[in-house]
Amino acid sequence: MKKTVFTLAAALFSAQVLAGGILPYSHAKFDELQKAGQPVLVDAHADWCPVCRRQDAVIRPLLQEPSFKDLTVLKIDYDKQKQELARFRISSQSTLVLFHRGQEVRRGVGETRPEALRRFLSLPR
């Protein structure tokens, strides 16, 4: 019985971990999501950046929509995570890089229009 409860709890926790949302960037989380084939948006974010704040204000509500429920946003701290920026060849804040099934799908810088971000986040079929 205890084993069954533990297995069920572990399965639910794993599903939650891969279910999407906004998290701080880590290599381990990025690799885990990529191996699982989950869509990932890498977001080079700076707290002082007004464009970054606007992107965040648009992306957060989009993540609540059914079509984006599996998307996980991993935020790279533009001022502190320089190695991660180099890994993704990111040279400016407000850069968004979308990955799906282990591949980069698209990248963009500075986009804040809601419909443009909706199209940007929409995965190819």
Residue pairs with C-beta under 8 A, 6 or more apart in sequence:
17 32
18 32
18 33
18 36
18 38
18 70
18 72
19 69
19 70
20 38
20 63
20 68
20 69
20 70
20 71
20 72
21 63
21 72
21 73
22 59
22 60
22 63
22 72
22 73
22 75
23 29
23 72
23 73
23 74
23 75
24 74
24 75
24 77
25 42
25 74
25 75
25 76
25 77
25 81
25 84
26 74
27 84
29 72
29 74
30 40
30 42
30 74
33 40
33 72
33 74
34 40
34 99
34 102
35 102
37 100
37 101
37 102
38 70
38 71
38 72
39 70
39 71
39 72
39 98
39 99
39 100
39 123
40 71
40 72
40 73
40 74
40 98
40 99
40 100
41 59
41 71
41 72
41 73
41 74
41 96
41 97
41 98
41 99
41 121
42 74
42 76
42 88
42 90
42 96
42 97
42 98
42 99
43 52
43 55
43 56
43 59
43 73
43 74
43 75
43 76
43 95
43 96
44 52
44 76
44 78
44 85
44 88
44 90
44 92
44 93
44 94
44 95
44 96
45 52
45 55
45 56
45 75
45 76
45 77
45 78
45 93
45 94
46 52
46 77
46 78
46 79
46 93
46 94
47 53
47 79
49 78
49 93
49 94
51 93
51 94
51 110
51 112
52 78
52 93
52 94
54 112
55 94
55 96
55 111
55 112
55 117
58 112
58 113
58 114
58 117
59 73
59 117
59 121
62 68
62 114
62 117
62 118
62 121
63 69
63 71
63 73
67 122
68 121
71 121
76 84
76 85
76 88
76 90
78 85
78 93
85 91
88 95
88 97
90 97
92 109
92 110
94 109
94 110
95 107
95 108
95 109
96 107
96 108
96 109
96 111
96 120
97 104
97 106
97 107
98 104
98 105
98 106
98 107
98 120
98 121
98 123
99 105
100 123
100 124
105 123
105 124
106 120
108 120
111 117
111 120
